[in-house]
Amino acid sequence: MTADKYTLLDKVPTTLEHHHLKLKICGMKFNTAKVAALQPDYLGFIFWEPSKRNFEGPLEAIPHHIKKVGVFVDATIEEISRKVEDYKLLAVQLHGHESPEFCKALKEKNSTIQIIKVFSIKEEFNFNVLEAYEEVTDFFLFDTKGKLPGGNGYTFNWDVLKKYPSKKPYFLSGGIGLEEITKLEAFLKVPASKYCHAIDVNSKFETSPGLKDIDSLEQLIKNLKKN
């Protein structure tokens, strides 16, 4: 199957024709309450021990309308399910080699969560791999391909997404900082961007791993409200 033949535009419904771009702040560890006060749509907590932002211990109270996302890399269904229960997660972001069958089984065990499946891009991407995940995930997330599963700190070629063949809403991630605002504004004018549900930011808005820079996040939010 070629990339041109993969189209599910009539298969997956969408409500994002005139959407408001949402914000996910990932890699939370230290100043969670201050970041939550900025009212992002999602806060991401990494549950992967090799990460500098691996989250452990109790979690500060967060308003329920801010969705808590657990980020995992090739964890077992049992491990993920425990974190979902312990931290009352509303979404799970899968950064590893999780199969469509894994995603389906995970959703069957945790029916209340949304599943975000991550795919890494550098200069090109075979969109055919998405097809098997259409029915077993709620969102895709496109991140920069690098040495780490995520948090590599630089962007990929967003022009690749101009050929996005699905109506599945997706998160745009990978090294997004204030210096990418102009680039983001340009990207939001291309047709495929109407399925961009949210941007996902992390390392470019930190003073140290897991400690977020409130001032720069406030500036980002001001810029997003213009779009």
Secondary structure, DSSP 8 states (H G I E B T S, - for coil): --GGG---TTTS----TT---EEEE----S-HHHHHTT--SEEEEE--TTSTTB--S------TTSEEEEEESS--HHHHHHHHHHHT-SEEEE-S---HHHHHHHHHH-TT-EEEEEEEESS---GGGGGGGTTT-SEEEEEE-SSSSS--SS---GGGGGG----S-EEE-SS--GGGHHHHHHHTTSGGGGGEEEEEE-GGGEEETTEE-HHHHHHHHHHHTT-
